[in-house]
Amino acid sequence: MKKFLNAFSLLAFIFVIAFLFTQWDSLPEKVPVHYNEMGNVNRLGNKEELFLLPLLGTILWVVLTILEKYPHLYNYLNLTNDNRVTQYKNGKLMVNVLKNELVLLFSFLILQSVRVATGAAEGLGAAFGTIFLTVIFGNILFFLIRILRS
């Protein structure tokens, strides 16, 4: 499961970064760099600012990949010697899922920013914020329930 998630999100991330480079010359000098809660552009910036998204996505990927390898550093509820192995596996999987969700988020933001800048889209969409928060917090809740049951 973890290998599949890693491969899928990394391939999507690499594809979108390649897409950014292939579209670079067609991008206007001012591109969307910030969106409001409804997914509409509320700030334009220099197109070079688009490189912050792949940079931040890469930093998050690396940091969370390292953190994933040290589950004993996480805080756990009800950690005992009997459930330690299960808790550590669950914690590692939770960090892996969150890492991949965030990388896919950055992939989507890069793709949509390029599409908005080139006129192929108008914004992120009104449901983007709600869907993103539901997925992230839904998974955290899912793993928290798993932790409490183990």
ROZA-106493 format. One record per residue: residue in one letter; x, y, z of N, C-alpha, C, O in turn; residue number from 1. Coordinates in nm, 2 decimals, always signed. Layout:
N
FIGU  residuo  n.east  n.north  n.up  ca.east  ca.north  ca.up  c.east  c.north  c.up  o.east  o.north  o.up  num
FIGU  A  X  Y  Z  X  Y  Z  X  Y  Z  X  Y  Z  NUM;
...
This chain:
150
FIGU  residuo  n.east  n.north  n.up  ca.east  ca.north  ca.up  c.east  c.north  c.up  o.east  o.north  o.up  num
FIGU  M  +0.08  -0.12  +0.00  +0.00  +0.00  +0.00  +0.09  +0.13  +0.00  +0.06  +0.22  -0.08  1;
FIGU  K  +0.19  +0.13  +0.09  +0.27  +0.25  +0.10  +0.35  +0.27  -0.03  +0.37  +0.38  -0.08  2;
FIGU  K  +0.40  +0.16  -0.09  +0.48  +0.17  -0.21  +0.39  +0.23  -0.32  +0.44  +0.31  -0.40  3;
FIGU  F  +0.27  +0.18  -0.33  +0.18  +0.22  -0.44  +0.15  +0.37  -0.42  +0.16  +0.45  -0.51  4;
FIGU  L  +0.12  +0.41  -0.30  +0.09  +0.55  -0.27  +0.21  +0.64  -0.30  +0.19  +0.75  -0.37  5;
FIGU  N  +0.33  +0.60  -0.26  +0.45  +0.68  -0.29  +0.47  +0.69  -0.44  +0.50  +0.80  -0.49  6;
FIGU  A  +0.46  +0.58  -0.51  +0.48  +0.58  -0.66  +0.38  +0.67  -0.73  +0.42  +0.75  -0.81  7;
FIGU  F  +0.25  +0.65  -0.69  +0.15  +0.73  -0.76  +0.17  +0.88  -0.73  +0.16  +0.95  -0.83  8;
FIGU  S  +0.19  +0.92  -0.61  +0.20  +1.06  -0.58  +0.33  +1.12  -0.64  +0.33  +1.23  -0.69  9;
FIGU  L  +0.44  +1.04  -0.64  +0.56  +1.09  -0.70  +0.55  +1.11  -0.85  +0.59  +1.21  -0.90  10;
FIGU  L  +0.49  +1.01  -0.91  +0.47  +1.02  -1.06  +0.38  +1.14  -1.09  +0.41  +1.21  -1.19  11;
FIGU  A  +0.28  +1.16  -1.02  +0.19  +1.27  -1.04  +0.26  +1.40  -1.02  +0.25  +1.50  -1.10  12;
FIGU  F  +0.34  +1.41  -0.92  +0.42  +1.53  -0.89  +0.52  +1.56  -1.00  +0.54  +1.67  -1.04  13;
FIGU  I  +0.60  +1.45  -1.04  +0.70  +1.47  -1.15  +0.63  +1.51  -1.28  +0.68  +1.60  -1.35  14;
FIGU  F  +0.51  +1.45  -1.31  +0.44  +1.48  -1.43  +0.40  +1.63  -1.43  +0.41  +1.70  -1.53  15;
FIGU  V  +0.35  +1.68  -1.32  +0.30  +1.82  -1.31  +0.42  +1.92  -1.31  +0.40  +2.02  -1.37  16;
FIGU  I  +0.53  +1.88  -1.25  +0.65  +1.97  -1.26  +0.69  +1.97  -1.41  +0.73  +2.08  -1.46  17;
FIGU  A  +0.70  +1.86  -1.48  +0.73  +1.86  -1.62  +0.63  +1.94  -1.70  +0.67  +2.02  -1.79  18;
FIGU  F  +0.50  +1.93  -1.67  +0.40  +2.01  -1.73  +0.43  +2.16  -1.71  +0.42  +2.24  -1.80  19;
FIGU  L  +0.47  +2.20  -1.59  +0.50  +2.34  -1.56  +0.62  +2.39  -1.65  +0.61  +2.50  -1.71  20;
FIGU  F  +0.72  +2.30  -1.67  +0.83  +2.34  -1.76  +0.79  +2.35  -1.90  +0.84  +2.44  -1.98  21;
FIGU  T  +0.70  +2.26  -1.95  +0.66  +2.26  -2.09  +0.57  +2.38  -2.12  +0.57  +2.43  -2.23  22;
FIGU  Q  +0.50  +2.43  -2.02  +0.42  +2.55  -2.04  +0.48  +2.68  -2.01  +0.42  +2.79  -2.03  23;
FIGU  W  +0.61  +2.68  -1.96  +0.67  +2.80  -1.90  +0.67  +2.91  -2.00  +0.64  +3.03  -1.96  24;
FIGU  D  +0.71  +2.89  -2.13  +0.71  +3.00  -2.22  +0.58  +3.06  -2.26  +0.57  +3.17  -2.30  25;
FIGU  S  +0.47  +2.98  -2.24  +0.34  +3.03  -2.27  +0.27  +3.10  -2.15  +0.16  +3.16  -2.17  26;
FIGU  L  +0.34  +3.10  -2.04  +0.28  +3.16  -1.92  +0.30  +3.31  -1.92  +0.41  +3.36  -1.97  27;
FIGU  P  +0.20  +3.39  -1.88  +0.22  +3.54  -1.87  +0.32  +3.57  -1.76  +0.34  +3.48  -1.67  28;
FIGU  E  +0.36  +3.69  -1.76  +0.46  +3.73  -1.65  +0.39  +3.73  -1.51  +0.45  +3.70  -1.41  29;
FIGU  K  +0.26  +3.76  -1.51  +0.18  +3.76  -1.38  +0.09  +3.63  -1.38  +0.01  +3.62  -1.48  30;
FIGU  V  +0.11  +3.55  -1.28  +0.03  +3.43  -1.27  -0.04  +3.42  -1.13  +0.01  +3.49  -1.04  31;
FIGU  P  -0.14  +3.34  -1.12  -0.20  +3.33  -0.99  -0.11  +3.26  -0.89  -0.05  +3.16  -0.91  32;
FIGU  V  -0.09  +3.32  -0.77  -0.01  +3.27  -0.67  -0.08  +3.25  -0.53  -0.02  +3.20  -0.44  33;
FIGU  H  -0.20  +3.30  -0.53  -0.28  +3.28  -0.41  -0.43  +3.28  -0.44  -0.47  +3.34  -0.53  34;
FIGU  Y  -0.50  +3.19  -0.37  -0.65  +3.18  -0.39  -0.72  +3.20  -0.26  -0.67  +3.18  -0.15  35;
FIGU  N  -0.85  +3.25  -0.27  -0.93  +3.27  -0.15  -1.00  +3.14  -0.11  -0.98  +3.04  -0.18  36;
FIGU  E  -1.08  +3.15  -0.01  -1.15  +3.03  +0.04  -1.25  +2.97  -0.06  -1.29  +2.86  -0.05  37;
FIGU  M  -1.29  +3.05  -0.16  -1.38  +3.00  -0.27  -1.30  +2.95  -0.39  -1.37  +2.91  -0.49  38;
FIGU  G  -1.17  +2.95  -0.38  -1.09  +2.89  -0.49  -1.07  +2.99  -0.60  -1.02  +2.96  -0.71  39;
FIGU  N  -1.10  +3.12  -0.58  -1.08  +3.23  -0.68  -0.94  +3.29  -0.65  -0.89  +3.30  -0.54  40;
FIGU  V  -0.88  +3.33  -0.76  -0.75  +3.40  -0.75  -0.77  +3.53  -0.68  -0.85  +3.61  -0.71  41;
FIGU  N  -0.68  +3.56  -0.58  -0.69  +3.68  -0.51  -0.55  +3.75  -0.50  -0.54  +3.86  -0.44  42;
FIGU  R  -0.45  +3.69  -0.57  -0.32  +3.76  -0.58  -0.25  +3.70  -0.70  -0.24  +3.58  -0.72  43;
FIGU  L  -0.19  +3.79  -0.78  -0.11  +3.75  -0.89  +0.04  +3.78  -0.85  +0.06  +3.88  -0.77  44;
FIGU  G  +0.13  +3.71  -0.90  +0.27  +3.73  -0.88  +0.35  +3.69  -1.00  +0.30  +3.65  -1.10  45;
FIGU  N  +0.48  +3.71  -0.99  +0.57  +3.67  -1.10  +0.56  +3.52  -1.12  +0.55  +3.45  -1.03  46;
FIGU  K  +0.58  +3.48  -1.25  +0.57  +3.34  -1.27  +0.67  +3.26  -1.21  +0.65  +3.14  -1.19  47;
FIGU  E  +0.78  +3.32  -1.17  +0.89  +3.25  -1.10  +0.84  +3.20  -0.96  +0.89  +3.10  -0.91  48;
FIGU  E  +0.74  +3.26  -0.91  +0.68  +3.22  -0.78  +0.62  +3.08  -0.78  +0.60  +3.02  -0.68  49;
FIGU  L  +0.58  +3.04  -0.90  +0.53  +2.90  -0.92  +0.62  +2.80  -0.88  +0.58  +2.69  -0.84  50;
FIGU  F  +0.75  +2.83  -0.88  +0.85  +2.73  -0.84  +0.85  +2.70  -0.69  +0.91  +2.61  -0.64  51;
FIGU  L  +0.78  +2.79  -0.61  +0.77  +2.77  -0.47  +0.69  +2.64  -0.44  +0.71  +2.57  -0.34  52;
FIGU  L  +0.59  +2.62  -0.52  +0.50  +2.50  -0.50  +0.58  +2.37  -0.51  +0.57  +2.28  -0.42  53;
FIGU  P  +0.66  +2.35  -0.62  +0.74  +2.22  -0.63  +0.84  +2.22  -0.52  +0.88  +2.11  -0.46  54;
FIGU  L  +0.90  +2.33  -0.48  +1.00  +2.34  -0.38  +0.94  +2.30  -0.24  +1.00  +2.21  -0.17  55;
FIGU  L  +0.83  +2.36  -0.21  +0.76  +2.32  -0.08  +0.71  +2.18  -0.08  +0.72  +2.11  +0.02  56;
FIGU  G  +0.66  +2.13  -0.19  +0.62  +1.99  -0.20  +0.73  +1.90  -0.18  +0.71  +1.79  -0.12  57;
FIGU  T  +0.84  +1.93  -0.24  +0.96  +1.84  -0.23  +1.01  +1.84  -0.08  +1.05  +1.74  -0.03  58;
FIGU  I  +1.02  +1.96  -0.02  +1.06  +1.97  +0.12  +0.97  +1.88  +0.21  +1.01  +1.81  +0.29  59;
FIGU  L  +0.84  +1.90  +0.19  +0.74  +1.82  +0.27  +0.76  +1.67  +0.24  +0.76  +1.59  +0.34  60;
FIGU  W  +0.78  +1.63  +0.12  +0.80  +1.49  +0.09  +0.92  +1.44  +0.16  +0.92  +1.33  +0.23  61;
FIGU  V  +1.03  +1.51  +0.16  +1.16  +1.46  +0.22  +1.14  +1.46  +0.37  +1.18  +1.36  +0.44  62;
FIGU  V  +1.09  +1.56  +0.43  +1.08  +1.57  +0.58  +0.98  +1.46  +0.63  +1.01  +1.39  +0.73  63;
FIGU  L  +0.87  +1.44  +0.56  +0.77  +1.34  +0.61  +0.82  +1.20  +0.58  +0.79  +1.11  +0.65  64;
FIGU  T  +0.90  +1.18  +0.47  +0.96  +1.05  +0.45  +1.06  +1.02  +0.56  +1.07  +0.90  +0.60  65;
FIGU  I  +1.14  +1.11  +0.60  +1.23  +1.09  +0.71  +1.15  +1.06  +0.84  +1.18  +0.97  +0.91  66;
FIGU  L  +1.05  +1.14  +0.87  +0.97  +1.13  +0.99  +0.90  +0.99  +0.99  +0.89  +0.93  +1.10  67;
FIGU  E  +0.86  +0.94  +0.88  +0.80  +0.82  +0.86  +0.88  +0.70  +0.92  +0.83  +0.60  +0.96  68;
FIGU  K  +1.01  +0.72  +0.91  +1.11  +0.61  +0.95  +1.13  +0.61  +1.10  +1.20  +0.52  +1.15  69;
FIGU  Y  +1.08  +0.70  +1.17  +1.10  +0.71  +1.32  +0.97  +0.72  +1.40  +0.94  +0.82  +1.46  70;
FIGU  P  +0.89  +0.62  +1.39  +0.76  +0.62  +1.46  +0.77  +0.63  +1.61  +0.67  +0.67  +1.67  71;
FIGU  H  +0.88  +0.60  +1.66  +0.89  +0.61  +1.81  +0.90  +0.75  +1.86  +0.89  +0.78  +1.98  72;
FIGU  L  +0.92  +0.85  +1.76  +0.92  +0.99  +1.80  +0.78  +1.05  +1.81  +0.77  +1.16  +1.86  73;
FIGU  Y  +0.68  +0.98  +1.75  +0.55  +1.04  +1.76  +0.49  +1.03  +1.90  +0.53  +0.95  +1.98  74;
FIGU  N  +0.39  +1.11  +1.92  +0.31  +1.10  +2.04  +0.19  +1.00  +2.02  +0.12  +1.01  +1.92  75;
FIGU  Y  +0.17  +0.91  +2.11  +0.06  +0.81  +2.10  -0.03  +0.82  +2.22  +0.01  +0.85  +2.33  76;
FIGU  L  -0.15  +0.78  +2.19  -0.25  +0.77  +2.30  -0.25  +0.62  +2.35  -0.25  +0.53  +2.26  77;
FIGU  N  -0.25  +0.59  +2.47  -0.26  +0.46  +2.53  -0.15  +0.36  +2.47  -0.18  +0.25  +2.44  78;
FIGU  L  -0.03  +0.41  +2.46  +0.08  +0.32  +2.41  +0.13  +0.23  +2.52  +0.16  +0.28  +2.63  79;
FIGU  T  +0.13  +0.10  +2.50  +0.17  +0.00  +2.59  +0.27  -0.09  +2.52  +0.28  -0.09  +2.40  80;
FIGU  N  +0.34  -0.18  +2.59  +0.42  -0.28  +2.53  +0.35  -0.37  +2.44  +0.40  -0.42  +2.34  81;
FIGU  D  +0.22  -0.40  +2.48  +0.14  -0.49  +2.40  +0.10  -0.44  +2.27  +0.09  -0.51  +2.17  82;
FIGU  N  +0.08  -0.31  +2.26  +0.03  -0.25  +2.13  +0.13  -0.16  +2.06  +0.10  -0.10  +1.96  83;
FIGU  R  +0.25  -0.16  +2.11  +0.36  -0.08  +2.05  +0.38  -0.10  +1.90  +0.38  -0.01  +1.82  84;
FIGU  V  +0.39  -0.23  +1.86  +0.42  -0.26  +1.72  +0.30  -0.21  +1.63  +0.32  -0.15  +1.53  85;
FIGU  T  +0.18  -0.24  +1.68  +0.06  -0.20  +1.60  +0.05  -0.05  +1.59  +0.02  +0.01  +1.49  86;
FIGU  Q  +0.08  +0.02  +1.70  +0.07  +0.17  +1.70  +0.18  +0.22  +1.61  +0.15  +0.32  +1.54  87;
FIGU  Y  +0.30  +0.17  +1.61  +0.40  +0.22  +1.52  +0.37  +0.20  +1.38  +0.39  +0.29  +1.30  88;
FIGU  K  +0.31  +0.08  +1.34  +0.27  +0.06  +1.20  +0.16  +0.16  +1.16  +0.17  +0.21  +1.05  89;
FIGU  N  +0.07  +0.18  +1.25  -0.04  +0.27  +1.22  +0.01  +0.41  +1.21  -0.03  +0.48  +1.11  90;
FIGU  G  +0.10  +0.45  +1.29  +0.16  +0.59  +1.29  +0.23  +0.61  +1.16  +0.22  +0.71  +1.09  91;
FIGU  K  +0.31  +0.51  +1.12  +0.39  +0.52  +0.99  +0.30  +0.53  +0.87  +0.32  +0.61  +0.78  92;
FIGU  L  +0.19  +0.45  +0.87  +0.10  +0.45  +0.76  +0.02  +0.59  +0.76  +0.00  +0.64  +0.65  93;
FIGU  M  -0.01  +0.64  +0.87  -0.08  +0.77  +0.88  +0.01  +0.88  +0.82  -0.03  +0.96  +0.74  94;
FIGU  V  +0.14  +0.88  +0.86  +0.23  +0.98  +0.80  +0.25  +0.96  +0.65  +0.25  +1.06  +0.58  95;
FIGU  N  +0.25  +0.84  +0.61  +0.27  +0.81  +0.47  +0.15  +0.86  +0.39  +0.16  +0.93  +0.28  96;
FIGU  V  +0.03  +0.84  +0.44  -0.09  +0.88  +0.37  -0.10  +1.03  +0.37  -0.13  +1.09  +0.26  97;
FIGU  L  -0.07  +1.10  +0.48  -0.07  +1.24  +0.48  +0.03  +1.30  +0.39  +0.01  +1.40  +0.32  98;
FIGU  K  +0.15  +1.24  +0.38  +0.26  +1.29  +0.29  +0.21  +1.28  +0.15  +0.23  +1.38  +0.07  99;
FIGU  N  +0.15  +1.17  +0.11  +0.11  +1.16  -0.03  -0.01  +1.25  -0.06  -0.02  +1.30  -0.17  100;
FIGU  E  -0.10  +1.27  +0.03  -0.21  +1.36  +0.01  -0.16  +1.50  -0.01  -0.20  +1.57  -0.10  101;
FIGU  L  -0.06  +1.54  +0.07  +0.00  +1.68  +0.05  +0.07  +1.69  -0.08  +0.06  +1.80  -0.14  102;
FIGU  V  +0.15  +1.59  -0.12  +0.21  +1.59  -0.25  +0.11  +1.60  -0.36  +0.13  +1.68  -0.46  103;
FIGU  L  +0.00  +1.53  -0.35  -0.10  +1.54  -0.46  -0.17  +1.68  -0.45  -0.21  +1.73  -0.56  104;
FIGU  L  -0.18  +1.73  -0.33  -0.24  +1.87  -0.32  -0.15  +1.97  -0.40  -0.19  +2.05  -0.48  105;
FIGU  F  -0.02  +1.96  -0.37  +0.08  +2.05  -0.44  +0.07  +2.03  -0.59  +0.09  +2.12  -0.67  106;
FIGU  S  +0.06  +1.90  -0.63  +0.05  +1.87  -0.78  -0.07  +1.94  -0.84  -0.06  +2.00  -0.94  107;
FIGU  F  -0.18  +1.93  -0.77  -0.31  +1.99  -0.81  -0.29  +2.14  -0.82  -0.33  +2.21  -0.92  108;
FIGU  L  -0.23  +2.20  -0.72  -0.21  +2.35  -0.71  -0.12  +2.40  -0.83  -0.15  +2.50  -0.89  109;
FIGU  I  -0.02  +2.32  -0.86  +0.07  +2.36  -0.97  -0.01  +2.35  -1.10  -0.01  +2.44  -1.18  110;
FIGU  L  -0.08  +2.24  -1.12  -0.15  +2.22  -1.24  -0.26  +2.33  -1.26  -0.27  +2.39  -1.37  111;
FIGU  Q  -0.34  +2.35  -1.16  -0.44  +2.45  -1.17  -0.39  +2.59  -1.19  -0.44  +2.67  -1.26  112;
FIGU  S  -0.28  +2.63  -1.12  -0.22  +2.76  -1.14  -0.17  +2.78  -1.28  -0.19  +2.89  -1.34  113;
FIGU  V  -0.12  +2.68  -1.34  -0.08  +2.69  -1.48  -0.20  +2.70  -1.57  -0.20  +2.78  -1.66  114;
FIGU  R  -0.30  +2.62  -1.54  -0.43  +2.62  -1.62  -0.50  +2.76  -1.61  -0.55  +2.81  -1.71  115;
FIGU  V  -0.50  +2.82  -1.49  -0.56  +2.95  -1.47  -0.48  +3.05  -1.55  -0.54  +3.14  -1.61  116;
FIGU  A  -0.35  +3.05  -1.53  -0.26  +3.15  -1.60  -0.28  +3.14  -1.75  -0.26  +3.25  -1.82  117;
FIGU  T  -0.30  +3.03  -1.81  -0.31  +3.02  -1.95  -0.46  +3.03  -2.00  -0.49  +3.02  -2.12  118;
FIGU  G  -0.55  +3.05  -1.91  -0.69  +3.07  -1.94  -0.77  +2.94  -1.96  -0.89  +2.95  -2.00  119;
FIGU  A  -0.71  +2.83  -1.92  -0.79  +2.70  -1.94  -0.88  +2.67  -1.82  -0.96  +2.58  -1.83  120;
FIGU  A  -0.86  +2.75  -1.71  -0.95  +2.73  -1.59  -0.96  +2.87  -1.53  -0.89  +2.96  -1.56  121;
FIGU  E  -1.07  +2.88  -1.44  -1.09  +3.01  -1.37  -1.04  +3.01  -1.23  -1.02  +3.12  -1.17  122;
FIGU  G  -1.02  +2.90  -1.17  -0.97  +2.89  -1.03  -0.96  +2.75  -0.98  -0.96  +2.66  -1.06  123;
FIGU  L  -0.95  +2.73  -0.85  -0.95  +2.60  -0.80  -1.08  +2.53  -0.79  -1.09  +2.41  -0.78  124;
FIGU  G  -1.19  +2.61  -0.79  -1.32  +2.56  -0.77  -1.37  +2.58  -0.63  -1.29  +2.57  -0.54  125;
FIGU  A  -1.49  +2.61  -0.61  -1.55  +2.65  -0.48  -1.54  +2.53  -0.38  -1.53  +2.56  -0.26  126;
FIGU  A  -1.54  +2.41  -0.43  -1.54  +2.29  -0.34  -1.40  +2.25  -0.30  -1.39  +2.17  -0.21  127;
FIGU  F  -1.30  +2.31  -0.36  -1.16  +2.27  -0.33  -1.13  +2.27  -0.19  -1.08  +2.17  -0.13  128;
FIGU  G  -1.15  +2.38  -0.12  -1.11  +2.39  +0.02  -1.18  +2.29  +0.11  -1.12  +2.23  +0.20  129;
FIGU  T  -1.31  +2.27  +0.08  -1.39  +2.18  +0.16  -1.34  +2.04  +0.14  -1.33  +1.96  +0.23  130;
FIGU  I  -1.32  +2.00  +0.01  -1.28  +1.86  -0.02  -1.14  +1.84  +0.04  -1.12  +1.73  +0.11  131;
FIGU  F  -1.05  +1.93  +0.03  -0.91  +1.92  +0.08  -0.91  +1.90  +0.23  -0.85  +1.80  +0.29  132;
FIGU  L  -0.99  +1.98  +0.30  -0.99  +1.97  +0.45  -1.06  +1.85  +0.49  -1.02  +1.79  +0.59  133;
FIGU  T  -1.17  +1.81  +0.42  -1.24  +1.68  +0.46  -1.15  +1.56  +0.44  -1.15  +1.47  +0.53  134;
FIGU  V  -1.07  +1.56  +0.33  -0.98  +1.44  +0.31  -0.87  +1.44  +0.42  -0.85  +1.34  +0.48  135;
FIGU  I  -0.80  +1.55  +0.44  -0.70  +1.56  +0.54  -0.75  +1.52  +0.68  -0.70  +1.43  +0.75  136;
FIGU  F  -0.85  +1.59  +0.73  -0.90  +1.57  +0.86  -0.97  +1.44  +0.88  -0.98  +1.38  +0.98  137;
FIGU  G  -1.04  +1.39  +0.77  -1.10  +1.26  +0.77  -1.00  +1.15  +0.79  -1.03  +1.06  +0.86  138;
FIGU  N  -0.89  +1.16  +0.72  -0.78  +1.06  +0.74  -0.72  +1.07  +0.88  -0.69  +0.96  +0.94  139;
FIGU  I  -0.70  +1.19  +0.93  -0.65  +1.20  +1.07  -0.75  +1.13  +1.16  -0.70  +1.06  +1.25  140;
FIGU  L  -0.87  +1.16  +1.15  -0.98  +1.10  +1.23  -0.98  +0.95  +1.22  -0.99  +0.88  +1.32  141;
FIGU  F  -0.97  +0.90  +1.10  -0.97  +0.76  +1.07  -0.85  +0.69  +1.15  -0.87  +0.59  +1.21  142;
FIGU  F  -0.73  +0.75  +1.14  -0.62  +0.69  +1.20  -0.62  +0.71  +1.35  -0.57  +0.62  +1.43  143;
FIGU  L  -0.68  +0.82  +1.40  -0.70  +0.84  +1.54  -0.79  +0.73  +1.60  -0.76  +0.67  +1.71  144;
FIGU  I  -0.90  +0.70  +1.53  -0.99  +0.59  +1.58  -0.91  +0.46  +1.58  -0.93  +0.38  +1.67  145;
FIGU  R  -0.83  +0.43  +1.48  -0.76  +0.31  +1.47  -0.66  +0.30  +1.59  -0.64  +0.19  +1.65  146;
FIGU  I  -0.60  +0.41  +1.63  -0.51  +0.41  +1.74  -0.58  +0.39  +1.87  -0.53  +0.31  +1.95  147;
FIGU  L  -0.70  +0.45  +1.89  -0.77  +0.43  +2.01  -0.82  +0.28  +2.02  -0.84  +0.24  +2.13  148;
FIGU  R  -0.85  +0.22  +1.91  -0.90  +0.08  +1.92  -0.79  -0.02  +1.94  -0.82  -0.14  +1.97  149;
FIGU  S  -0.66  +0.01  +1.91  -0.56  -0.09  +1.92  -0.50  -0.10  +2.06  -0.41  -0.18  +2.09  150;
